[in-house]
Amino acid sequence: MELTRVDYIIMKYLKKKGSTTYFESMTLKEIMSAIKISRPTLYRKMVNLQEHGYVGKGCKSTNADTFFLSAKGIQIIENGGMAND
């Protein structure tokens, strides 16, 4: 998967906020407060990132899904957007 700029910004924000574990995950609303993107677009981006292993689905926050940056996503951010294959 080739990452877009928005994908990278989302992952970078998750890392900045420390959302790297199942219990420290963020809701779409929390992410949307910092990244100006519509809810449907953000949800599609998160599902796509999840399918490729860059983010994981965290614990429920009331009825909302939450997401966190996976180890694979952390590696991408730490390498400046470059994958180590």
C-alpha positions as CSV (number, residue, x, y, z in Angstrom):
1,M,0.0,0.0,0.0
2,E,1.3,3.4,-0.9
3,L,0.6,5.9,1.9
4,T,-1.0,9.2,1.2
5,R,-0.1,12.5,2.9
6,V,-3.3,12.3,4.9
7,D,-2.5,8.7,6.0
8,Y,0.9,9.8,7.3
9,I,-0.6,12.8,9.1
10,I,-3.2,10.6,10.8
11,M,-0.5,8.1,11.9
12,K,1.8,10.9,13.0
13,Y,-1.0,12.5,15.1
14,L,-1.8,9.1,16.8
15,K,1.9,8.7,17.7
16,K,2.1,12.3,19.0
17,K,-0.9,11.7,21.3
18,G,0.5,8.4,22.5
19,S,-2.2,6.3,21.0
20,T,-0.1,3.2,20.6
21,T,-1.9,0.6,22.7
22,Y,-5.3,-1.0,22.8
23,F,-6.4,1.1,25.9
24,E,-4.8,4.4,24.8
25,S,-6.6,4.5,21.5
26,M,-8.5,7.5,20.1
27,T,-12.0,8.0,18.7
28,L,-12.7,9.4,15.3
29,K,-14.1,12.6,16.9
30,E,-10.8,13.1,18.9
31,I,-8.8,12.7,15.7
32,M,-11.1,15.0,13.7
33,S,-10.7,17.8,16.3
34,A,-7.1,18.2,15.2
35,I,-7.2,17.0,11.6
36,K,-9.7,18.8,9.4
37,I,-11.2,15.9,7.6
38,S,-14.8,14.6,7.3
39,R,-16.0,11.7,9.4
40,P,-16.7,9.4,6.5
41,T,-13.4,10.1,4.9
42,L,-11.5,9.6,8.2
43,Y,-13.4,6.3,8.8
44,R,-12.5,5.0,5.4
45,K,-8.8,6.0,5.9
46,M,-8.7,4.3,9.3
47,V,-10.3,1.1,7.9
48,N,-7.8,1.1,5.1
49,L,-4.9,1.7,7.5
50,Q,-6.2,-1.1,9.7
51,E,-6.5,-3.6,6.8
52,H,-2.8,-2.9,6.0
53,G,-1.7,-3.3,9.6
54,Y,-0.7,0.3,10.3
55,V,-3.4,0.9,12.9
56,G,-5.4,-1.3,15.1
57,K,-8.9,-1.1,16.5
58,G,-8.8,-0.3,20.2
59,C,-11.4,-0.7,23.0
60,K,-14.8,0.8,22.7
61,S,-15.4,4.3,24.1
62,T,-19.1,4.2,24.9
63,N,-20.4,3.2,21.4
64,A,-17.5,4.6,19.4
65,D,-14.7,2.6,17.8
66,T,-11.2,3.7,18.8
67,F,-8.0,3.3,16.9
68,F,-4.3,3.1,17.8
69,L,-1.0,3.1,16.0
70,S,0.4,-0.4,15.6
71,A,4.1,-1.4,15.7
72,K,4.2,-1.4,11.9
73,G,2.7,2.2,11.9
74,I,5.2,3.3,14.5
75,Q,8.1,2.0,12.4
76,I,6.8,4.0,9.4
77,I,6.6,7.2,11.4
78,E,10.0,6.7,12.9
79,N,11.5,6.1,9.5
80,G,10.1,9.3,8.1
81,G,7.4,7.5,6.0
82,M,9.7,4.9,4.5
83,A,9.0,1.2,4.9
84,N,11.8,-1.1,5.8
85,D,11.1,-4.2,3.8
